[in-house]
Amino acid sequence: MIDRASKPAMAQSSGPLSGLHIVDISTYVAGPSATMTLAQLGANVVRVDPPGGATDTKRLPLSTDGRSLYWAGLNKCKRSLSVDTRNVRGQRLVQDLITRPGPGRGIVVTNALAFDWLSYESLRSIRPDVIHVQILGRSDGSPAVDYTINPEVGLPWLTGPANSATPVNHVLPAWDLIAGQHAALSVLVAERTRALTGEGQSITVSLADIAASIMGHLGFIADVALNGSERLRDGNHLFGSFGCDFPTSDDKRVMVVALTARHWRSLVDLTGTQAVVEVLQKALGVDFSLEEDRYQHRSLLTALLAPWFLRQPRESVARALDASHVLWGDYRTVNEMVNAPDGLVAKSAVFQLVDQPGIGTYPVPGPVAQSTAWRPGPLQPAPYIGQHTDEVLEEWLAVDEVDDLRSARVIT
């Protein structure tokens, strides 16, 4: 983790996407994560927030004074313009912001629906080459969120203890996050297309399509369509190979994975189970150097290896696994991930200590791709609602017009 002092958010960004200007009219995870990714790479992202903030500005977890740590995490490196879009003047103001002439401009990312003034057709009538990225719940426009899409893909019936009779939801909003990255990629693809052809476009990304397509990419759909198979819930066993969790003598727990024949040989040698493994292979007529045979007999192999882990504490297990080049990882709490000297946060080069105004100083992640051509500077904290209203508007409006908009309570 890098300790760098944060600076006030600047009007001009630096980075590989410098010169790209994006208007963000989105809430919750998918849209904000898309524009945050682009902002961290140098794009000038302006959030349009209603007075007082949108529905996600108070979402848990909160700081001690009630500020959303969730919102701050997803909106760093952006600027905030507070506009009352219930007002026709406010709607026209945002349209002007989106359709302002110039290269790298005319780009909006939104998950807002049912607003004619924000539609692709309306914006295109003002700027024909506008780029409009719309994040949907479902491709037909009906509402859905990550937590309602996930039950439909079947994964909650594969998650949790093998003997569980009820579905188990996971806590990571995976479809939201993947949709956000697709939306960010869509912006870059559309901007490149516009640079080559002069044409803008409307792009839609739906959470339902994201979820179904990922299930297809990973073979779930083909397995059902071609084999008539339905994967079974199997606790912490790794599907298709050998991997399972093992408790140690000091009540710690590690996940061990043997993906390849080399990994398996190393694990067998480490645990001193060579002779028993040879006997089992002959008796069962299998070859445990093959993934499918290890997977088929996973419960037997887990029971064979477990005593070795139970005889020694976690530290001894960790040293032995590292020396043997076996894939493994600790089961840790989030608290341990954040605070442990050897935790993921402490060991990562992408984190910086950032002073988030009104909240405090804590580790904040920057761009995860480490490039030899560009290094990120100090990360900018998330804005407070309307922090940059005057600054943004005065870039293309006269000062007296800004004052008039504030007097009319169009902006705050």
Secondary structure, DSSP 8 states (H G I E B T S, - for coil): -B--------SS--STTTT-EEEEE--TTHHHHHHHHHHHTT-EEEEEE-TT--TTTT-SSB-TTS-BHHHHHHSTT-EEEEB-TTSHHHHHHHHHHHH--STT--EEEE---S-GGGSHHHHHHH-TT-EEEEEESSTTS----HHHHHHHHTGGGTSS-TT--S----SS-HHHHHHHHHHHHHHHHHHHHHHHHS--EEEEEEHHHHHHHHHHHTTHHHHHHHH-------TT--TTSEEEEEE-TTS-EEEEEE-SHHHHHHHHHHHT-HHHHHHHHHHHT--TTSHHHHHHTHHHHHHHHHHHHHTS-HHHHHHHHHHHT-EEEE---HHHHHH-TTSHHHH-SSEEEEEETTTEEEEEE--SS--SS----S------TTTTHHHHHTTTS-HHHHHHHHHTTSB-
